[in-house]
Amino acid sequence: MLNECPRLERLVSDVVSFSNLKQLTVESCEEMKNLFTFSTAKSLVQLEIVSILNCESMKEIVKKEEEDASGEIVLGRLTTLELNSLSRLVSFKHSKHLTLREDSDLEEIWHSKAGFQDNYFRSLKTLVVMDITKDHVIPSQVLPCLKSLEELEVKDCKAVEVIFDVNDMETKKKGILYRLKKLTLNNLPNLKCVWNKNPQGTISFPNLQEVSVYYCGELAALFPSYLARNLLKLEELHIESCDKLVDIVGKDDAMELETTEMFKFPCLILLILFRLPLLSCFYLAKHHLLCPLLEILDVSYCPKLKLFTSEFHDSCKESVIEIQVSSTITISRLQQPLFSVEKVVPKLKELTVNEESIILLSHAHLPQDLLFTLNLLLLCSEDDDNKKDTLPFDFLLKVPNLEDLKMFCFGLTEIFGSQKLEVHDKILSRLKNLTLENLEELKSIGLEHPWVKPYSERLESLKLIECPQVEKLVSGAVSFMNMKELLVTDCERMEYLVTFSAAKSLVQLVEGDPTMESSTDRGSSDGDN
């Protein structure tokens, strides 16, 4: 650490090895023009954190002498690079990880067109942008320099309207293929588009594997169609809480609505769409969506989106609906279901369903083995008036290999009723994990009923979250001989978790309430003290 050394011009005057150096801080060294020679910088294999602050004369981090013309600097462990108040800095091209923040000189250099060189960020692989005051994140003059960038995260930027500014003519001439693999956008309330409109063939992101978008309230569409056609390596797509998102893929101005588009995502494994109130379809015109490897499908609280279509269910065909995007503007949109039940569902391992999907998937004409590969099912109610006494057992009979069952906002008063089901041996026979969350009407789980006890003995995880009317986990003798995890939180009326005898059966418990001993009923209600 060097602090307030106003006459110091260089860190070292000769070739020195810093092979064990992990952190370097230089602050208020007004005469220092660079930190290392190229040869010294090559020894910084352990360097993790670099902070350079208030060094008025600093022009470059690494000075490359003529005799150092060969080789390259690899800072493989560098996680943090902080640059502030470096008014003359012109080069930082050897950094692999960069954080761009509000009011830093780095932000001004990033957005300045003067003297910008293509090799400034040639080694940059990870970029985190947060709290910046500009309306675009990656300017057109910077974009061609990011050929090696693999991960980009942009978060908490209130002013940002565009991520990739590709309108500049110089950018359009280059036609670069980018290596970006992971894109995360979070809390960008004024983001209007990720990529500016751009003619086909000028830029491409064929290596994108993960895209996550959260809380981008002004975003109307995520991908331009020319780009979506080439996302052949995309594995995960997660979009959440984007209030004005209408389409996932926007339409090119030159495209005709009558044309049927084909979107292929041969590597897509996970698709999560959550709380998207205006989303009506994947693409606003007729299209085919192919995801042959899709395993995890979680779509909930998207009231205008039809999840499935089936040749046996006429109500799930495409239609045109009106969407009110503001208090004065209403638009017409095609409502085309995302997937065909027959093509997608048989391959799924994890699925979220609402009341409408349960009805469709329970159709008698659908294959009986339609849901045989499912091992995780989330029941999510989107109808506030939908109150049921117990689980939809007829539907669960179609999911024989289910191991993990989650219920969210379902209007149930009891999970397992006292009356034995005629086909109970075939229902939930492999269930290991049960999660009950935000069930405001729930009063009893029913694990103590004699016909349910085999389920209790098989359970390995039981979670009860925000179930305000449940007073006890079980009300009688129950064995939790395989229980490894027990979580109860925000259940205001809970008197105790389990009876004393049930607590004694928790021999496998690994994670649970640290106050378990005081959360048991030592009374004689189950005849064992």
N, C-alpha and C positions, 0 to 999 in steps of 0.2 A: 504494500500500500504506500503510495506516494501522495502527500497532501501539502499544498502550499510550498512548492519549491520553485520560486519565480524565475530563477536563473538556470535551471536545469534544462539542457537542450536535447539530451538523448538519455534513454534508459541505460544503455551500455555502449561503450565506444569500440567494441570489438566483437568477434563471434563468440557467443556464450550459449551454453545449453541450459534450458529451463525444463528439463524432462519431467520434473515432479510438480511443477507449478500448476495449481488448480484455480486460483482466484487472483485477479489483478485489478487493482483500483488506482486510477491516476486522476487527481483532482487539483485544479488551480495551479497548473504548471504552465505559466503563460508563454515560455520560450520553447517548449517542446514541440517539434514539428512532426515527428513520427515516433512510434514505440519501438519497433524492432527492425533489424535488417531481415532480409528474406531468409538467410541461413539460420538466424536465431529463431525465427517464427516456425521453421520446420521442426524444431525440437519440442514445440508446445503440445505434445500429444495428450497430456492430461488436463489441459486447460478447460475449465467449465464455465467460469464467469468472468466477463470483462466489463468494467465500468470506466468510462472516460468522460470527465465532467469539467467544464470551465477551463478548457485549454485553448486559448485564443489563437495560437499559431499552428495548431495541429492540422496538417494537410492530408496525411494518410496514416493508416494504422501500421502497414508494413511497407518499408522502403525497399524496393527491388533494385539492387546494384547491377551493373552490367555483368560482373563476374558471377552473378547468381542466376544467369539466364535459364538454367535447366531445372527441372523438378517442379513440384507443386506443394502447397501447404495443405495439410489435412488436419482440421480441428474437429475430429470426430466426436469429442465429448462436450463441445461447446453448447451450452443450453441457454445462456443469457448474454446478450450484447446490449449494453446501455450506453448511448451516446447523447450527450446534452451540452448545449452551449459550446459548440465547436464550429465557429463561424466560417472557417476556411477549409473544412474537411471536404475532400473531393473524391476519395476512393476508400471503399471497404469491400473489395471484390472477393476476399478470401473467406468471408463468413458463410457458414452453412445454415445457421439459425438466426433469425432476426425478429425482433419485436418492435413494431412501429406504434408510438404512442402520441397523444396530444401534446402540442407545444414543444416538441423536440426539434432540434435542428435537422435531424434525420428526416422528419416529415417534410420540411421545407425543401431539402435536397431532392427527396423522392418526387415531389410534385413540380420541380423546376425543370424547364426544358433546356435551359442554357447549359452547354458543355456536358450533356449527359452521354456517357459512353456505353456501348453494347456489353462490355465485359464487366460492368460494375457489379452485377449480381450473378456472375456466371456459375458460382458454386452453391448458390442459395437453394436449400432443399425444404426448409420449413419457415413459414412466415406467419406471424401472429400480428393482427392489426386491431387496435382497440382505442376507443375514445378519440379518434381523429376528428378534425373539424372540417375536412374537405367533403365535397359531395360525391366524389368518386375515389375508389380505393387504389386501383392500379391504373395509372395514366397510360396513354397510348405509347409514350416514349419509353416507359419502363417495361411494358408487356413483352417486347421482343427480347429483353435481357433475362427473362425468367424461364429460360429453356430447361433448367434443371429442377425447377420448383416441383415438389411432390406433395406438400401439405400446405393448405391455406386455411386459416381461421380468422374470421372477422366478427367482432363482437362489440356491443355497447357503443355504437357509433350513431348518434341521433341525426347527424347531417347527411349521412351517406345515402345516395340515391342509385348509384351504379357501382358494381364491383369491378368488372372488366370494361374499361373504356376503349372500345375498338373502332371508334368513328374516324380516327385520324387516318389520312391517306397513306402515310408511311407504314402504318401497321397493316393496312390492307394489301400492300405490295408484297409483304414478306411470306405469307402463307405458311406459318410455322405450325408444326405438331408439338403440342406441349405434353410434358410428363406428369402433370398434376394427377395425383391419385386420390387425394382426400380433400373435400371442400366442406367447411363448417361455417354456417352463417347464423348468428344468434343475437337477438335483440337489436334489430336494425329497423326502427319504426317507420322510417321514410324510404326504405329501399323500394325502388320501382322496377328495376330489372337487374339481373345478374350480368348478362352480356348485352351490350348495345346492339341494335339491329345492324346486321353485317352480311354482305353478300356471301353466298356459299363459296367454300374453297379457300377463304383467306385465313381462317384459324380453325383449329380442331383440337379437341381434348379427348382423344381416343383411349387414354389410360385411366380415366376416372373410374374409381372403384367404390368410393363411399361419398354420398352427398347427404348432409344433414342441414335442415333449415328450420329455425325456431323463431317465433315472435317477430315476423317481418310483416307488419300490418298493412302495408301498401302494395305488396307484391301481388300482381294479378296472374302471372305465369312464371314458371321456374325456368324451363329450357326453351330456347328458340328451336323450331322444328328441324332446321338444318343440322343443329348440333345433336339433338336427340336421336337422329337416325344413325349416329356413329358411336353411341355409348355401348359398345359391344362388350366391354369389360366391367360394366357397372354391376356391383354385387349387393349394395345396400342403399336404399333410398328412404329417408325419414323426414317427413314434413309435419310440423306441429304448430298449431296456434297462429296461423296466418289468415287473418280475418277476411281479406279481400281476394284470396287466391281463387280463381274461377277455373283455370285449366292448369294442368301440370306442364303441358307442352303448348306453347303459343303458336299461332298460325303465321306463316310467312305471308307478306303482302302479295306476293306473286302467285300463291297457291289458289287453286279453285276449290270452293267448298264441295263441289260434286266429286272431286277426286278422293278415292279411298286410300288413305295413308297406311303404311305398314311400319310398325315400330317393334323392333326385335331387341330383347335384352337377354341374350343367351346365358349370361352368368348371374342374373339377378336372383338372390336367395332370400332377401328380406325386403318387405315393403310395409312401412308404417305411415298411416295417414290419420292424424288425430286433431280434432277440433278445427275443422276447416268448414265454416258455415256456408260458404258460397260455392265450394267445389262441386261441379256437376258432372264432369267427365275428365278423362285423361287428356283428350284433344277435342277441340270444338267441332271438328268435322268427322265424317265417317272414317273409321280406322280399324285396324286389327292390332291387338296388343299381344305379343307372344313372350311368355316368360317360362320356358320349359323347365327350369331348375328351381322355381319358386318353392320355398319351404315354410317361410314365416309370413303370414298375411294378417296384419293388425290394422283394421280400418274401423274407426269409431268416432261418433259425433261429427259426422259429415252428412247432414240431413238431406242434402240435395243430390247426393251421389248414390247411384245404384251399384251395389257391389257385384251381384251375380246376375247372369241370365241363364235360362234353361229352355230347351226346346219343348219342355212340358209345362212351362209356366208363362202364359201370355202377358201377365202384368209386368214382367221384367224385360220386355222388349224396349228398344230405343224410343224416345219421344222428345218433344220440344217443350221446354219449360221457361217461365219468366223468372229472372233473378234481379232483385233490387240491390244494386251495388252502392247506392247512396239514397238520400232522402228525395232526390229529384230525378234519378236516372234508373231506368229499368231496362235490362237487356234480355234478348231471347238466346237460349243456349240449348244445344243438343244434349239430351240426357241419355247417354249410351252407357250401359253397364260395363264395369271394368273387365270382368272375366266370365267365361263360360264355366258353369259348375262342372260339367263333364270333363273339361280339359285341365282345369287347375286343381280342383279340390282333392282328387285322389292322390296327389303327390305331396300335399301339405303335411307338415309335422306340427305346426303351431297355427292356431286360427282364433280370431276374435269375431263373435257373431252377436247381432242384436235380434230383436223379436222378429223382424222381417226375414232375416236370413235363416232363423230357426224354422220358420214356416216353409220356406222354399226348400231347405235341405231335408225336411221331413217328408217331402212329396213321395207318395207311394210308388211312382213310376221310376224314380231314380234308383240306380244300382244299390243293393244292400251293403256292398263293401266300399261304398263311396268314401267313408271316413276312417277306413281301417288303419291308415298310416299316422293319424293324429295321435300325438302323445301329450299335447298341451292345448287346452281349450279355455278361452276367456268369454264368459257370458256378460255382456254389457248392455244394460237397459238404456234405451233412448226415449222411452215413453214414460213421462212422469206419472201417468194414471194407470200404468200397468202393474197391478198388484196380484201376486199369485201366492197360493198357500205353500207349495213345495216346488222342487226342481222340475224341469221339463223332462221327466224320466223317459218318455217315449222317444225323445230326440237322443238322449244319452245312450239309449240302447244301440244306436247306430255307431257309437264310438267305443268299440270293445277294448281297444288298447290304450285308453286314456290313462295317463299317469299323473298329470298335473291339471287340476281344475281351479279356475279363478272366477270369482263373481264380483262384479262392480256395479253399484247403483241398481241392483235388481230388486224389484218390489216384493221380496219374499218375506213371509212371517216365520217360516220354519224351513230348514234345509231337508231334513229327513223326517217324514211323518211317522206317527206311531203305528200305523197300519202297514203290515208287511205287504210288499209288492209280489205279485205272482211270478214275475220274471227277475226278481232281485239278484239271483245268482249270476245273471248275465250282465248286470249293470255295474259299472265302476269296479270291476273285479280286479283291476290292476292299479287302482288309485293309490298314490303315495303322498301327494302334496295337495293340500286344500287351503285356498286363500279366500277370505271373505272381507271385502272392503266397501265401505260407504253403503251399507245396507241399513237404511234408516228404519225400515219396518220389521227387521229381523228380531225375533224374541227368543228363539231357541234353535240350536243346531240339531239336536236330536240324536247325538252320538250314543246316548245311553239306552236307546231302544234295543231290545234283544236282537232283532233282525239286522241292525246296523253294526253290532259289535265286531263282526269280522272286518269291516272297513276301518274301525278305530284301531284295531290291532295291526293293520298294515300301514297306517299313516306314519310317514317319516317327518312331515312338516305340516304344522297347522298355524295359520296366521289369521288373526281377527283384528281388523283395523277400522275404526270409525263405525262401530255398530252400537249406537247409543242406547238401545233398548234391551240388549242382552245382559242378563244379571249374573249368569254363571255359564262356564264353558260346558260343563256336564252336571247333571243333577242326580246321578246315581253311580253305581260301580261300573267303571270302564277301565280296560287295560290299554295302555299306550306303550306296549312292549317294544315297538320299533321307532318310537318318536325320537328324532334327533334335534328338531328345532321347534320351539313353541314361542310365538310372539303375540301379545295382546296389547294394543295401544289405542288410546282415545275411545274407550268404552266406558262412559261415565257411570253407568249403573252396575257395573261388574262388582259383585260382592266378593267373590273368590274365584280362582281359576278352576281348580279341580278338587274332588274329594280326597281325603287322606289316602285311601287305598289306591286311587288312580295315580296319585303323586308317587307312591311307592313303585309303580310299574314303569316309571320314567328312567329306566336303567341305561338307556342309550342316549339320553339327552346331552347334546353338545352345546347348543345355544338356547337360552331361555331367559325368563324373568329372573334377575338376580335376587329378587325378594320372594322366590318361590316358596320358601318355608312359611312365610307369613301370608301366602296367597292360597293356602289350602284350608278346607273345612275339616276340622278335627272332630266334628260332631259324629253321632252314630247313625246318620241317615243312610249310610251304605253298609252298616254293620261291621265295620272294620276299623279299629282305632289303634 
